[in-house]
Amino acid sequence: MFAEFMGPDVDFHNRELESAVLAGCDAQQGAVHELRLYELEECKSESISWLVSKVREMSAHYCGFVSTSRVEVTLRGVVLRTFDHINTHTEARESDLGVAYWPSGNEKTIGQPINQNADGFTAPIFTMEDPSRHLSELRLPMEMRHSVDVCPRPGLMALYPAHLPHNVHPYRGDKPFVQIVAQVRMPWPQDYFKGNL
């Protein structure tokens, strides 16, 4: 599922979120390559609180919950530099849902379909794979690739089951790119797992 947030208040939050992640990663002075800032939800910031509330709201909607009060959200900021990428992985051990949010990206694609072709320079391509097909499995010549490529843009959020394989293509831009990832635990009723619902 995709959600898109627009408007002057969202623009403000996006600038604040991007600055917070970049400042936090700079403070770590860690690796030359991809940097991660964990426990972002613990930072005292109006913009981070806004993002947590949006993740809770959209996750509850996605799973058919009315209340968002017990939806657990853990955020981490990821900074990608030139030629950085993220290998195909899942988050099934840590969460029920995965969420990717982009405070920046290709602004030219706003208002266009989510899976616009991207150049990899304004934003790295985010790919969600079909878990029912192996990546190396042969396809007929007319078959499309069994994945969805997303061109990140400001205010775009992708929600997906945590078991869904996903990755980020190598980034070719020269400016650090920020992606915020959320791991979400849903408050499933006890009866859900007994098959009584």
N, C-alpha and C positions, 0 to 999 in steps of 0.2 A: 504494500500500500504506500502511496505517496501523499504527502501533504505539502502545501506551499504557503508560506506566510509572506505578506507584502505590506508595505506602508511605511511611513516615516518612523514610527516607533520600532518596527522590525529592523529598519536600516540602522537605527541607533543601537539596538541590541546586537546586531551583527558586527558592527565596528567594535563594540565593547568586548564581545566574545573573542573575536580574532585577536585583539590586543592582549586580553588576559592569557590566552593560550601561548602566544608568542613570547610574552614577558615571562611566563612561568617556565617555558622551555629554555629561554635564554639564561634564566637564573640557575638552571640545572647545569649549564655548561657541559653537557654530556657529549654524546656521540656526534660525529660529523654527519651521519646519515639521519634517517627518520627519528624524530623525537616524540616521546609520549609523556603527557602530563596526566598522572593518575589522580583520582579523587577530586576531580574538578567541581563536583557538586558540593564539596565542603567549603569552597571559596564563598566569602560573603560578597555577593554582587547581585544587583537587581536583574542584570541580564542573565546570569546563570540561573537564578530563581525562575525567571521567565521561561528559559529553555526547559528546565526540569518540569515545570507545570505543563508545557506544551507536549513534552514526551509522555507524561502521565495521561494527559487528556487523549492524545492520539492512540496510545497503547490500549487504554480502556475501550475506546471506540472500536479499535481493530478486533479486540477479543470479546466484545459484547458486554462489557461491564458498565454499570451505571455510575458507580463511585470510583474516584481515583485515589482515595485517601490511603489505601494500603498497597498501592503500586510502588514497588521499590525500584529506584533509578540510580545507577552508578554511571558517572560520566568520565570520559578521558579525552583529552585533546591530543590530536596527532598533527605534527608538523612534517610535511614532506618537502624536501629540497630537490634540486635538479637530479633526475634519474632515480629518485627513490620510488619504491613501489611497495605494495603489501601482498604477500603470497596468498594463494587461495587457502581459506580456513573457515571454520565454523565457530560459534560461540555457545554451543549446546550445553557445555558443562557449567558455564557461568550464568546462563540466563535462559528465559523463555523466548524473549524477543531481542533482536538486534535492531539498533536504530543508528542511522548515519544522518548527520545534519551538517549543512555547509553554510557558513556565514559569508562566504565569498564564492567566486567561480565565474562562469561565463555568463555575463549579464545580457549578452545578445540573444540568448535562448529563452529569456523570460517570456512567458506566454505561449511558447511553442511546446510540442510534445516532449516528454521527459527524456526519451531515448534518442535525442538528436545526436548526430555524428559530432564527435569532439575532436579537437586537434591535439589535445594533450599539453598544450602550451598555456592556455588560460586556466585549465583545471585538469587534474588527472581523471581518467575514466574509471568510474566505479562499476564493477560487474557483479551481477548476481547470477549464479549458475543453476541449472536445473539439476537437482540432486538425483533424479531418476536416471540420468544418463552419465556415463563415464566421459571425462574430457577427451580421452583417446578413442572413444567409440566411433566407428565409421559412420558416415552419413551419406545419403544419396546426394547426387550433385545439386538437386533443386532444394534440398533441405537447408533451412536456416540454422545458424548456430543455436544451440539450446541454452541461451543465456539472454539476459537483459543488460545492455550497457546504458549507464546513466551519465549524463553530462552535468556535473555539479554546477549549481548556480545559487546566488544568495537567497536564503530563506527556504531552500528545498530540504525536505526530510523524507527519508526512505525508512519504512518499517518492514521487517521481514522475520519469519520464524528463525530462531537462533541456529537451527540445524542446517539452514540454507548456506551452501558454500558461496563465498564472495571474495573479491580481491580488488586491488587498485592497480591499474596499469602504470608503467613507469611515467613519471611526471617529467615533462620536458621544459617547463617554464623556469625562469631564472629568479622568480620571487618566491619565498617560502609560502606554501599553501597549507591552510588550516582546515582540518576536518574534525568534527566532534562526534565521538561514538558513544552511544549509550547502551548499557546492558540492563534489561528490564526483567524483573521477576513479578509475575502476576499472583494475586491472592486467590488461587484456585480453591473452591470449596472442597471439603473432604470427600463429599459424594461424587465429585467429578471423576476421581480416580477409581471409584468403585463401579463406575458405569451406571449410576443411578439417576443421572440427570437427563 
